[in-house]
Amino acid sequence: MVVGAGIMGHGFAQYLALNNIRVALVDQTDEFLERARMWITDNLNYMVELGEIEPDRIQSTLDRIDFRTDLEQAAGECDIAIEAVCEDLELKKSVYRNLGNWTRPDVILASNTSSFDINELTSVTRHPERVIGIHWFHPPQITPGVEIIPADETSRQTIDFSIQFMEHIGKYPTLCKSAPGFVGNRLQMALAAEAFAIVEDGLATPEQVDRIVKSCFGFRLGGAYGPFEIADQAGIDTYQSIFEYLYENLKRPHFKPPRLLNDLKKKGKFGLKTQEGFYEYRDGGEKALRRERDRKFYARLRLFRDEIGS
């Protein structure tokens, strides 16, 4: 079961279904679920266009996804629950209270939180030994790496199963300790914070920073996008929430929420989702960016698989 059919959740459902796993994709309204179905269908069609899958896999993949609004019923039937609701700690706690009551005691409850300490979730959940962080990276249906983050009470059995399950479906899991931001986002946000500071200090524009990152050291990391483009894709509001949480818990100056983000958020410019952030996305620009992103990332994924011999 995947809880939340948004930017990350629909990608989880798509990836799991492509790997022959039946998935209940749960969200609050039929409207959210229909949007997720449209995104998944479009993604699958583009995978066919890129030669990643055969056309006959589209319908069979969609048939493995059960789009549902009844979380209690889905929770009672699932074998593993992956939570992907928005980055709001109180909302996540509410979900985990319910999942702790509605699932069987042996069902693993995995959070995709990108910043919150997993111990925040075990503290409100029955049978906390089955709670773990499995942090996928955007776009989850393509990016190979995942962070496996146990809480203090997470059992060894839960940890081992989570690693083996991710490996079984073709992901590249790395075990790390639970702390605000974990590893990936600590590194990512440190780079983003410095990039934002450079623009705030008037040293360069967002476009100039992105150009330098992509053509210099960033080229070795992949060279697909710069930090401002990535922030737009992830969501300005999501970045703001992560910065606030890291700064509150770590007290490090470079995690203080940047003024640039606050200014954009006040203007309702959340990036790709609102068609405007650091960049503007007009006249189909949002779909074109996603397609270009997928083309780049699938090419890099093929190289990655060759490098690790998978």
N, C-alpha and C positions, 0 to 999 in steps of 0.2 A: 504494500500500500504506500502511496505517495500522498502526503497531506500538503496541499497548496499547489495550484496549477498555473503559477505565474512564470516569470522569466526562467527560473531554475527548475521548478517542479515539472513543467511539461517536458523539459529535456530529459529528466530522470525517467519519466514514464516511457518516452520514446526509446531511450537507450536500453532499458530493461526489456521492453517488448521486442525490440530487435534481437535481443539475446534469448528469445523464446521463453520469457518469463511473463506470466499473467499479472497484470497490474490493475489495482483499483486506484484511480486518480480522483482525489476528493477535494472539492472546494465548496464555498458557501452558496454559489448560485449557478444555475444552468448557463447564464451568460458568460461567466468566467470559464466554465468547462467548454463551451462552444468555441470560445476564443482559443483555448488550448488545443482543441481538436484541429482548428484551422492552422495554427502554428505547426503542429506536428505533421499534418498532411503536406503543408508547403515544404517543410524540411525534408520529408521523405521523397517528395517529387524532385527536389533539387539534388538529393543524393543519387537518384537515378540519373539525372542529367550529368552529374560529375562522374558516373561510373562506379560509385561506391556500393550500390546494391542493384539487384535486378528488379524490374518493374513489378513482378508478381509478389514481391515482399511488402509492398505498400499496404494492401488490404489485410494481409495476414498479420502484419504488425498492429494495425488499427484494431483488428478483431481481438487482440490480446489486452487491450486497454478498456477497462470498464469505468466510464465517466460517471461519478456519483456525488451526491450532495449530503448523504447520510453518513457522517463520520462514525457515529456509534456503531452502526451496523457493519460498516467496512472494517472497523477496528476489531470487532469480535470475530471476524473471519480471516484476518491476515496472519502471515507467518513472520513478517518483518515490516516495520513501519519506518518510513523515511520522511521526516518533517522538513518542509520547505516553505513555511509561512514567512512573512516579511520580517525584517530584522528589528523586531520589537520584543524586548525581553519579557514584558508582562504578558503579551499575547502568547509567546512561546511557553511560558510557565502554565498558562491556562490550558493550552493544548496538551501539555505533558501531564497535568493533573487528570485530565479526561482520559488520555491514552493509558495512564497507569491503572485506571479503574475499568476501562472497556476492553483491554487486550488480555490475552492469556498471560500468566506470570512469566512464561518462558519466551515471549515475543520480544525480540530486540527492538529498542526504540532509538533510532539514529537521527541526530540533528544535523542539518546542513548549515547551522549558524556559521557566519564568517568571522565572528569576533567574540561572542559571549563565552565565558568560562562554562564548561559542561557541568561543573559542580552546581551551578545555578539551577540546572534542570533536574539533577538527581535529588536535590533538596525538596522537591515538591512531588516526586513520583514514587508510587508504590513499586517495590522490588527494584531499587536503584541500580542493582548490579547489572541490569540489562540495558542501561542507558549509555550511549557512546556518541561521540561526534564523528560523522563521516562527511568531511568538508570537500565537496566537489568544486571545481573551478569553471567559470563561465567561458564559453558555452559548454555545459556539462555533457552533451551528447558527443562532443569532439575531444575536448581537453583530456589527456590521459591521466594526469596526476590527481590523487585524492589524499587528504590528510586524515589519518585515523587518530582520534583524540579521546582517550579514556578519561573518565573522571576518577576521583579517589576511590569510589566504591565500585567502579566497573570491574566485572569479573574477568579472569583470564580467558574463560570460555567465550565471553562476548567479544573480547579483543581478537582472539584467534579466528573466530567465525567471520568477523567483519573483514579482516585481512584476506581470508581465503575466498570470501564471497566476492570482494572487489576484484581479486585476481581471476576468479572464475569467469567474470563477465568482461575481462579484458582491460581493466583499469590498472593503474600503477600506484599502489598505496604506499604511504610512508607513515610510520608510527611517530607521533610527537606528543609532548606533554600538553595538558590543558592549562592555558594561561590566556589572558586577553589578547586576541588577535592571532594566537597560535604562531606558526612560522611564516607561511605564505603571505598572509596579510600584514604581518609585522614588516616584512621586507618590502612588500608592495606599497604599503602606506608610507614607509620612510622615504621611498623614492618620490611618491606623489606629493608628500609634504614639502620636500625640497623644490620640486618643480613648481608648485603653487607659490612658494616663497620667492622664487626667481621672478615670476610674473608680477607678484605684488610689489617687489622692489624695483620694477621697471627695467630689469636686465634683458628681458626678451618677451615676445608674445607667446601665447599658447602654441601657435603654428610653428614658431621658430624653435621652441623647446622640443616639440614633437619631432620636427625635422632632424634636430641634432641627435636625439635619442635613437631614432630609427636608423640613421645613417652611420652612427659611431658604435658605442658599446652595445646599444640595443640590437644592432644587426646580428650580433653573435647570439643573442637570446631568441631570435626569431625575426625581429624587424617588422612585424605585422602592424603594430600600432604603438603610438606614444601614450603617455599617462593621461593626457586630457581626452583623447579619443576613448581610452578604456574607461575613464570616469563617466563619460557620456553614456557608454553602453551599459555599464553596471547600474547607473542611476545616481544623480547628484545627491538625492535624499539618502540613499544607502551609504554613500561615502561619508556624508555628514554624520550619520548615526554611528558608523564605525569609529570615526575620529573622536567623537564625543566620549564613547565608551573607553577607548584606549587612553585618552588623556585623563579621564576620571580615575582610571585604575593604575596607570603607569606613571602619571605625573611628569612625563617627559615633554619638554617644550616643543619638540618637533611633531608631536601628535596633537597639539592644540588645534581645534577646528579652524581651518583657514577661512579668512574673510571672503575669499573668492567664492567658496561654496555657499556660505551663508547668504551672500548677495544674490547668487543665482536662485537659491531656494526661496528667498523672499519674493522673487519675481515669478515664481512658478516654473522656472526653467530646470527641469529634472533630467535633461539629456535626451537620449533617443526616445524614451517613452512619451515625452511631450513635444518631440520634434525640435527641441532647442535646448542647448546647454552651453558648453564652450563653443560648439559649432551649431549651425542650423541644418535641419534635415527637411527639405521641401520637395514637393512634386515626386513622391515615390522614393525619396532619398533614404528613408528608413529601411525599406525592403532591399534596395540596392546595396546598402551598407552591409546588411545581414548576409546577403548572397556573396558579396566580395569577401567578407570575413570568413564565411564557411569555406570558400574556395582556397583562401590562404591557409587556413588551419588544417584542412584535410591534406593539403600538400605537405605541411609540416608534420602532421601525424604519420604519414607514410614514411618520412625520413626518420622520425622518432622510433617507429617500430623496427625499421631496418637497423638502427643503431643499437637497440637493446636485444636484437635477435629474436623478436617475437613474431 
